[in-house]
């Protein structure tokens, strides 16, 4: 495993409920590069958009990028190779070999994932959510997606600012991921980021797209209209707010 690479993977434990999470972590600093939820994580254009956003937000692309062999990562490989002028800048491998992000998913599963699953399963058990219904999944996505992304943003900040303890024989140093990533020379590391030319980035954006809000295309616009006409508040601050919004939407569209 290269400790100077970024590791990309999708998290599918919430996929049955319509929430597909994509993440990327720096192998050396253990800093999370992105943590995004959307209606899909299998569209190469969507994963490509997360990748380009990370280059803008973090000042460049990594020396190497690693992922499994899923087709959703094909565009990543092409973009990374074009930015470096070599396909050696991208590493395909099995999921178990992608240890950094796989280990982090284990942490997230224990920290937050089971909470969301318990909410959605309670809706299923109450007969208020049928997983085979695209309409109901789209309503669930509309009601919960912003709240889940907010929770992911908080997790992102908490992880990147917490202190990682030293471990015997570790190749990577102890410290806070955010500091390790931005000040590698102070911890015995080297900054291998590559700045990408603006014109090249501009052309690269043409091959990417953000995920739609809902499973059903353009259904989000319809639900915006429903909220406006029925005076539903689409801004949910708690999971209870999201449950109430979901049930209110369901009462109108079913």
N, C-alpha and C positions, 0 to 999 in steps of 0.2 A: 504494500500500500504506500502510495506517495503521500508524504505529509505536507507537500506543497501544492496539493490539488484540492479542488472543491468536489464534493460528493453530492450527487443529485438522486432523489428517489421520490416515489409517490407513496402516500399513506392511504390505504383503502378500507380501513376499519369502519368508516362512516359512509362508504360509497353506496351501500344498499339504501341509505336514506337520502341520497342525492348530494352528498358533500364529499368532494374529492380534494385532498390536501396534497400539495407539492412542497418539498423542502430541499434546501441546499445548505451544506455546512462546510466550513474550511477544515481540512484535515489536520493542519498544524495547530492553529489557534483554538479550534473548536467553536469558532464564532458562527452563528447562524447567518447565512447570506440572504435567504428568503424563506418565508413561511406563509403560504397562500392557500386559501380555500376557494373553490369554484365549482361549477356544475360539471366539470370534467377535468381530469388530469391525464387523459389519453390522447389529446389532440396536440400534435407537435407544434402547431402555431401558438397554442396557449403556453406551453412550457417554454417555447422560444421567447415569448413576451416577458415571462418572469426572468429569464436569463439576461435579456437586454436591459431590463429595468435594474437588475443587480449590477451590471457594468456601469451604468450611469450613477447609481447610488453609492457604489463602492470604489469608484475611481479606476476601473479597469477589469480585465478578465484574468483569470488565474493561469499559471503556467500549464496546468493540466486540469481537465474536467473528467470526472468519472461517473458512470451510471451503469445500470444493468442493460440488457440487450433489447429492451422494449422498443416498439416502433415509435412511441411518443418521443423518444430521445434522438431520432434521426436528424431533425433540424438542429438540435443542440450540437451534435457532432460536426455538422457541416459549417455552422457559424463559428464554432471554436477553431476548427481547422483553417477556415478562411482568415480569421483574425491573426493566427500565428503563421500561416503559410505552410502548415504541416499537419497531416492527420495524426502524427504522434502526440499532438497536444490533447487528444481525446482518448480515453481508455474505456472500452466496454468490458464488462465482467459479470459474473453471477451476483445475485443479491447478497449472499453471505460474504462475498469478497468486498462488498461496499460497506465496510464495517462502521465507519464513522456515523453515517446517517442512519444505518440500521439500529445502532445502539441508541441513537437519539430518539428514534421512534418508540423504542421500548420505554424510555423515560416519559414521553408524551402520553403513551397509552395508559400508564399508571396515573399520571397527573391529572388529565382532563378528559381523555377520550371516553372512559367508562361513564362519566357524568352525562355526556350527551347521549350515549347509547341508552342509558336508563330512562331519559326523558322520552326518546323516540319509541322505545319499546313499550312504555306505559301508554302512549297513544295507540300503538298497534293493539295492545291487549284490551284497550277500551273500545276498539272498533272504530277509532277516529282517524286511523291512518292505514291505508291499504298500499303496500309497497309496490304492487303491480300497477297502480294508477298513476299515470303521468301527470294528471291534473293535481292530485293530492301531493305528489312529490314536488311539483312546481310551486305549489302554495307553501309547502314546508320550507323550500329553499328561499323563497321570497321573505318569509317571516324570520328565518334563523340565520341566513348567510351573513348579514352584517354583524350579528352578535358573535358568531363563531370566529369571524375574522378579527373582531375586537379582542376576543380571548387569545387568539394566536398572536396578535400584536403584543399583548401584555406578556405572554410567555416568551416571545422573542426578546423583549427588553430584559425580563428577569434573568433569562439564561445568559445573555450576552454580558450582563453586568455582575453575575455571581462569580465567586472565586472558586476555581478548580484546584483541588488539593494536589500536592505532589504525590507521585507513586513510584515505588522502587523500580528502577530499570526503565522508566518511561522515556521515550524519545521526545515527547512533547513536554514543554515546561508547565509549571503551575502558574496560575494567575487568572485574571479576568479575561474572557475571550475577546471582548471589545478592545482592551488594551494590548493584548498579545497580537491581535490582527493589525492594529494601527501603528504600533510601536515595536515591530518584531526585533529590531536591532538591539533593543534594551533587554531582550530575553534570549539572545544568542541566535536569532533567526534572521532571515533575509526576505526582503519584499520582492516577490517574483511577479507582481501584477504587471500586466501589459496594457498600456493606454491604447485605446482603439480610435482611429481616425474618425472625425465627425462625419465625413462624407460616406465612409464605409458603414458606419452605424445607421445613417439615414436610409441607406439602401436596404440594410438588414431589417429595419422595422417593417418594410413592405411585405415581408414573408410571415409576419406574426399577427396575432389577434388576441384580445382578451376573451375569457369565457363568457357565454351568455348567463344572465342571472338565473334563468329557469331552464329546466330540462326541455320544456316545450318552447320552440323558437318564438321570440317576441312576446311571450306570455307575460313577462315582467311589465311591459307597457300597459297591458290590459289590467293587471293587478294594481298598477298605479292609478288607473282610472277608477277602479272599484274603490280604492281607499279614499280618493278624492270625493267621489259621489256619495259614499256611505259615511264620510267623516271618520274613517279609521285612521289612527295614528300609525304610520309605517315605521316610526323610529322607536325601536324596542331597546330599553335599557337593561332589562332583566330577562331571564328565561321564561318567567311567567308572562311577561308582556308578549314575548314571541309566541307562546302557546295560545294566548288569547287572540292575537292577530291571526294566527293560523286557523283557529276554529271559526272566527268571524268571516274570514275569506271563504272558508269551506262552506259555510252556511249560504253564501251568496252564489258561488260558482257551481255548487253541486246540483 
